[in-house]
Amino acid sequence: MAKHTNSTVDLSMVVSRDPEVHSGDLVFAGTRVPVDNLVDYLKGGYTIEQFVDAFPTVQRWQVEAFLDLSPDAIEHLRSHGPRSH
C-alpha cells in the first residue's frame, strides 16, 4: 500500500512515466491507465467514482492526489515526467 497522508503524497505513488508502459504516457502509478483517461472522463461529465469503477486498478486517493496537484505541476509531469525506478 502506498504511503500517503492528507497533507503529503509521494508523487511516485500517484503517477509515473515509463517508455515501456503505454508508450511513455503519464499513467497512474502501478497501472497502465493514462491520466488523460481521467481528464476525458471528467470533461465528459462522469464522476470520479465512475472513473474508479471503470478502472479498478486506480485508487481513489491517486485520483484525488492527482487533481490536487497544481496545473503547473501537471504540465511539468506531462512534459518531463517523474523519474521511474
ChimeraX attribute file (.defattr): number of C-alpha atoms within 10 A of each C-alpha:
attribute: neighborCount
match mode: 1-to-1
recipient: residues
	/A:1	4
	/A:2	11
	/A:3	8
	/A:4	15
	/A:5	9
	/A:6	7
	/A:7	6
	/A:8	9
	/A:9	16
	/A:10	12
	/A:11	15
	/A:12	17
	/A:13	16
	/A:14	21
	/A:15	24
	/A:16	26
	/A:17	25
	/A:18	16
	/A:19	10
	/A:20	8
	/A:21	15
	/A:22	14
	/A:23	10
	/A:24	13
	/A:25	20
	/A:26	25
	/A:27	24
	/A:28	24
	/A:29	21
	/A:30	14
	/A:31	16
	/A:32	18
	/A:33	20
	/A:34	19
	/A:35	18
	/A:36	14
	/A:37	13
	/A:38	22
	/A:39	13
	/A:40	12
	/A:41	14
	/A:42	14
	/A:43	10
	/A:44	9
	/A:45	8
	/A:46	13
	/A:47	13
	/A:48	15
	/A:49	11
	/A:50	12
	/A:51	19
	/A:52	16
	/A:53	13
	/A:54	10
	/A:55	15
	/A:56	12
	/A:57	14
	/A:58	20
	/A:59	16
	/A:60	15
	/A:61	15
	/A:62	20
	/A:63	19
	/A:64	12
	/A:65	19
	/A:66	19
	/A:67	13
	/A:68	11
	/A:69	12
	/A:70	10
	/A:71	10
	/A:72	9
	/A:73	13
	/A:74	16
	/A:75	12
	/A:76	12
	/A:77	16
	/A:78	17
	/A:79	11
	/A:80	11
	/A:81	20
	/A:82	16
	/A:83	10
	/A:84	11
	/A:85	7
